[in-house]
Each structure stands twice: as C-alpha cells, then as structure tokens.
Amino acid sequence: MASLWNKSMIIANLIMLSWCVVVPPSTAELPRFDHTPTKADGSFSFLVIGDWGRKGGYNQTEVAYQMGIIGEKLEIDFIISTGDNFYDDGLIGVDDDAFFESFVNIYTAPALQKQWYNVLGNHDYRGDVEAQLSPIMREIDSRWVCLRSFIVNAEIAEFIFVDTTPFVDKYFTEPEDHVYDWSGIQPRHNYLAQLLKDVDSALRESTAKWKIVVGHHTIKSAGHHGNTKELARQLLPILQANEVDLYINGHDHCLEHISSSESGIQYLTSGGGSKAWRGDVSWWKPNEMKFYYDGQGFMSIKITQKEVDIAFYDAFGNVLHKWSTSKHLYVSAM
Ligand SMILES: *[C@@H]1O[C@H](CO)[C@@H](O)[C@H](O)[C@H]1NC(C)=O
C-alpha cells in the first residue's frame, strides 16, 4: 500500500515539475530556477519552515499537519526551508532513511506536495553534504530542491538563497567534537568572495519588484544564537545596497520579526520546525522587535504586485503575528 501511494506521489511530483524549469545561468553565476506563478495576477504564496528534521519528534509532525491546513487555505505555490533539514548530523548518504523519516513521510498533506527550496544549515554540514545536494534525492522525492546557493525567479519577486554556514568562523576554529564536511567549499576565502560577488550581481541584475534573500543563519536575532557577526559584516552591506525587502533565516529555534531603522529590510526567523522552547531571549530594542515566539511553528508569505503579507503560526495553526507592507512604485506604462 505504502509503496503504491509513494509511486502516485512521485508521478504527481513529476507533473508538478513541468512548470518549474531549471534555466542555465546567464550573466549571474548562481543556478537559476524559474517558478512562474500560476495565478493570473502573478501573485503567489509560500510557507517557510526551518530547523525541522527530527523524525516527527518535538512537534515536527504537529507543525507539518498545520502547514498542510494553512497551505491549503492559502493555495501555496511552494515551500522554503531555511536549513538544518536533518538532525543531528545531516544525512549520512543518499540512502539515509532519515530522508523518509524526517521529510517524505512527515510532510504528506496534499498542499505540501509542491516544490521545496532548501538551503543547508550548520547541522547539514556535519553529514554528507553532497547527499542533500545530490540529484538522487530529487529522484526519490521530486519536491526536493537543495543547492548551496541559487536563485528562484517568481517574476514579481526574486529569491536569492545563500549558503551561510561557511561564513561562520567558529565552525572552522572551534569545531568541538563535530566533523564538518567542507569538501566543496575549499579554499574557503575564494568560495566566500565568489559567493558574495554572485549575490551582489544577482541582486543588481534583478528587475523584480520584491527582492528576498534566504539563508540559514541569522543576521539580526534576539534568540539563543543571536546575530551572526560574519553575515552582518560581509553580507548585510550587499543586501542594504541592493534594497532587499526581506531576509529570511532559521538557526534560532523560534519565530521572530525584527525591523531595523537602518534600512527597510525585514529580518524574519522561521526556525520553529521541531525542537524549540530554549527560553533564552536577549534584550532587543522594543521599536525594532515586532514579534518573538520561542516555540514551534512556521511562517507564511503572500506576495502581490503591491503588497507583501507575512503571518506566523504556532503548532496549533493559530496566527501569532501578522505584518504587511506595500510598494507603489510603478513605471508609467506608455
Ligand atoms: C509541543 O507543543 C506544545 C504546544 O505549543 C508545547 O506545550 C509542548 O511543550 C511541545 N512539545 C515539545 C516536545 O516541544
């Protein structure tokens, strides 16, 4: 029974793939996917989840269930994962059962049978990184799209997914008892320099109305890990210079929304996919901290020509926080 059902899911996924085509890189170096919205007005919605793969434990299943309900209601077009996809140490290989136990067999709701755009978190780097990046994962479950860094073009919005783990010094200088798989990113200095250049040119060349950057690590956060100083120093100036609208991350196991007076960037943390409740919150300027929830849940975003609507949900599907912004900068049509 189960295998039959899996087979029909794979077929459904293959059909879905027909409208998500990989386009070879043109001017920018990052791989690019076109995800053309299906709604006539070009609007679309998606869910964001982070820090989730625990074989259903720590309310992962409950959160997945609510994602299915909210996803259906919002008619979502895709799902974004902010990384730490498989605890504790990523996948051990392409045949790791954790891929089924933590992903395939957990996010089973019909509304979640959409493309999943995934980045890697620091825990994913403790396993066989190449496994998560392998096209074999996509053959097993065609929802799975995971690259180190890439672009998703959804017409009115463009998403730049950034591999943030290699920026963090302490994983190199104090790995403790963890073994990180840095095989694909050496020499590190060149890798980071090229990545920053690629992100900058992708953002500069983008003509999308909304620019969104996704990474695993925080830039600004009041959670357990707090700000990631390497990203604040190296990546943030590029985001500011290119007037990025949203920076979306996980890493801190919470749901959080920070608006800073320095720029228009909204800092959105969706890291509540499973284990949470760490209880430690640092002080943050009250006028910048729009919302903080140290528990499990996820985020939804709806994007139209004029507006971005954000909502955060707990493990029961209750809306905890909502926020909207609009942009009315139209180029006058001749
Ligand atoms: C699961 O979620 C409920 C409701 O938010 C919470 O009270 C409980 O502590 C969570 N369980 C775990 C193991 O995190």
The ligand as an ORCA input file, in Angstrom:
! r2SCAN-3c Opt
* xyz 0 1
  C       4.609     20.732     21.674
  O       3.804     21.892     21.552
  C       3.104     22.265     22.722
  C       2.229     23.442     22.375
  O       2.954     24.516     21.856
  C       4.101     22.565     23.829
  O       3.403     22.903     25.017
  C       4.990     21.365     24.069
  O       5.991     21.674     25.020
  C       5.649     20.936     22.763
  N       6.416     19.727     22.957
  C       7.733     19.645     22.712
  C       8.368     18.309     22.959
  O       8.399     20.576     22.324
*
